């Protein structure tokens, strides 16, 4: 076991905006019981109507404040989002402006896998000499939801999370994997200025198998076993997907960071938000513990990263 890139997660933060949308309101609209939604998704409420740049900027500010850093301390801002404010320029530039930073900025779009892709890219930057990288995962997915489509409307909401990564020789990336499957592109998509179209049953099946494969490859590359993982931070799409992933990947007895009940699926925001909630509500990983991040999204793209805290 050796570090591929040295770097510690110095701080984590999240942000919500807009308004809460509870199951009761959606259930009344669709003529079902609130329990019907909860049983199928694990979601009780989601937040809708937020502005993407406000969400991402607030999460970034909180992460920077928690790290005790100023605008000149960053080398790069990576924003993972599929709901950018403008076609051009990147919304990451707005985050930099809000922070008062003149560091490099880039948006990436890997939908629900965006944050884990961003984490991988950030460790690459640390490996070639960057000091600190801010990685933000944020989406205002409610703007893409077709509320006439019950199956997708009950899932999605808005949210943002951010981490500050700092070069460090004693912590960092142990293994990673990413993949795509263009044959499944039409299973989950939104046309430009359009709404989400989703084949939920097939997405469920492929999400479980693909994430389990990604976990296996990442652990193999790190030279570690499932039992070496101390915490799993998965994409929060549906609690049944998370449960099925744990069984298929052999992670049933490993602690899992969950926040889906109160936030729903905020796409690129779910993984860092779940990490933030776990740290504040349960406990922070101890130095040396192994944290596994894994995600799946439209594309179909998947990603995982094993990090030594």
N, C-alpha and C positions, 0 to 999 in steps of 0.2 A: 504494500500500500504506500503510495507516494502522492504528494500533492501535484496536480497538473498546473495549478496557478495558486499562488499564495494570496489570501485576502480574507478579511473578517467582515461579517455583517455588523457594522458599528451601531446602526440604529434602524428601527422599523416604525412606520406610522401609517395611519389610514385616514380616509375622509369620506363622509357621506354628504349628500345634498338632495335638494328637491323635497319630496314628500313621501311618507310611508304609504304603501299600498298593501293592505292586509288581505288575507284570504277571504274574509267575509264579504268584502266589496266585490272581488272577482267572482266569488261563488254566486252572489246574487245576480250578477250579470249573466252568468252561464247556466243558471238553474241547477246548481249542484250544491252539496254541503261543503263547508270549509274543510271538513275532515277528508273529503275526497282529494283535495289538492295536497294536503299535508301528507297523506298516506302515499301518494304517487311521487312526491318530490322531496319531502323533508323540509319544505319551505313554509313558513308562517307569514312572512311579509317580505317585501322588497321595496327599494327606494327608487322613485321615478321623477323625471323632470329636472334633473341636474344639468348644469352646464359643464362640458368636459374640461375646459381650461380652468374653471374654478375648482372642480374636484381634484384634478391633477396638481394644480398649484398649491392647494391647501395641504394635500398629502406630502408634497415635496417640502414645503415650509416646515411642517411638523417633524419630518425626518431630519432635516438639517438642524433644527433647534435641538432635537433630542441628541444629536451627535455633537452639539456645541461647535458647529462649523459656520464659517462665513462664506460669502459669494466667491471669494478668490481661492477657496480651498478645493474647488471641484475642477476636474479635467474634462469631464464629459457627463452629459445628461442623456439617458436613453429613455424614451417614452414608448411604451408598448400600448397601442390603441388601434381600434378599427373604426373609431368614431371621431377622427380628427376634426378640429374646428374648421379648417380650410383645406382645400386641395393643395395649395402652396401658400405659405411655407409650412414647415413642420410646427406642430403644437408644442414641441419641446422648446422651441425658441421663446414661446410665451412663458414657459416655466422659468427659463433663464432670466428673462426680463423681470419677472416677478421677484426672483431671488436677488436680482442685481448682479448676476454673473455673466461673464463673457466667454465661458467655456464652450467646448464643442457641444453640438446638439443634434439629435437624430430621432425620428419616429420610426418604429418598426410595426408591421401589421402581421401578426401571426394569430390574430383573433384570441381565442381563449388560452392559447399556448404562449401568448405574447410575452408575459412576464418571465417565464422560464427561459425562453429564447433570449430575452434581454439580460437575464442573469448570466447565461453562458457567454454572451458577447462581452459583458462587463468584466468577467474573469479573464477573458482574452486580452482586454485592454490593460488590466493589472499586470498580466504576464509580460507585456512589452513595455512596461515602465510607467503607466499611469499611477497616480497616487490615490485618487478617490474618484469613484463613479457613482452617480445617483441614478438608480433604476426605478422608474415609476410604471405601474400597470394601472390603467384607468380606462373606463368606458362609460358612456351615457347610452347604454344599449336600449333604453326605453324609447328612444327616438326611432329605432328600427322595428319595434314590435307592432305587429298587426293585432289589435285587440279584438278583431273578429275571429282570430285563430286561437281558440282556447288552449290548445296543446302547447303553443310556444309562449303565449302571453302570461301564463302562470309561472314561468321560469325566470324571466329576465328582469334585471334592474340595473341601477347605476351605482358606481362606487370606484374608489381609487385606493391604492396602497403604494408605499415607497420604501426603499431601503437605500442606505448609504453603504457602499462597499469601500473598504480601505485596505491598501496593500499591507500584508502582514505575513511573516514566514511561518507562523505556527498554526494557521487556519487556512481553509481554502477549498478549492474544487478537487474532488477525488475522482469523479467520473461523470460522464454526461452522454446523452444520446438525443438525436432529433430525427424526425422522419416526416414524409408526406405521402399521400395517396390520392393522386389527381382523379382516379376513377370514382372517388366519392365526392368530388367537388359539388355536384348538384344535390347532395343530401342535406346540405345546410348552406344557405347563401342569401345574400341580399343584393339586388341590382343597385347600381348607382341611383341614389335618391329613392330607393325602393324599401320594401319591408322584408322581414325575415321569412324565408320558406324553409321548413325543416321536416325531414322524415325521421320522426322521433324514435321509432322502434329500431331502425337500422343504425342510427347514430348511437343509441345505447349499446347495441351489440359491438360495434366497432370500437367505441370508446374503451370498453372494458378490455377487449383483447389487445388493442394497440398499446394502451398504457401499461398493461402487464408485460408485454414484450419489451417496451422501452425500459421499464424498471429492471428487467432481467439483464438487458444489455449493459445498462449503466453499472449495475453491481458487478457484472463480469469484468468490465473494463477497470473497475476500481480494485478488483481482487478481493471482494468482500461478499458476504452472504446476507440473506434476508435478516437473519438474527442479529446482524451488526447494526441495523438501522434503529435509531432511538426515537425518531419522530418522522411521520409522513405528513407532508403538506400538499394535498392534492387540489386540482381544480374543483371548484364547488359548482357542479352543474346539476346534480341530482343525488340525493343521499343514497339511492339504490345503486347508482353507478359506483359510488365510493365504496359501498359495502361489497359489491360484486368484485371490484378491483382488489380489495384486501384479500378476499377468498382466493381469487385466481393467482395472485402474486405471492401468496403465502404470508401476508402481512396482518393476519387476523388478530394477532396478539401485540401488534406494534401500536403505540399511541398515534392518533390521527388528529390533526388540527381541523376543526370544523367550525364554520360560522354560517352555513347555508340557511339555517332556520330564520335568522333575522335579516338576511341580506339578499338571498336569492343568488342568481347567476349574473354577476357583473362582468363576465368575460375576462379580460386581462386583469381586472382588479381583484379577482377572487383569491388568488394564491397569496399575494402580499397582505391582503386584508385578513385572511385566515391566520397567517403567521403573526400578525400584529395582535389579533384577538387571543391567540394561544399564549403569547408572551405576557400579556396583561391580565388574562383571566385564569390561566392555568400555571404556567411557569416558563421561564426562559431556558433554552438548552444550556447545559453546562459546557465549559471549554472542553473540546475533544469529542463531544458527542456528534453523531452522524445524523444529518437532517436530509431527507429525501424529498425533493420537489418533483411533481409529475403533473402533466396536463395534456389535454386533448381538445382540438377545436376544428372549426371549418377549414377545409382545404384538401384533404383532411390532414392536419398537422398535429404531431405529438412531440413532446419534449420531456426530458427528465434531467435532473442534476443532483448529484450526491455531494453534500457540503459538510466538511468538518468544521464545527463551530469553534 
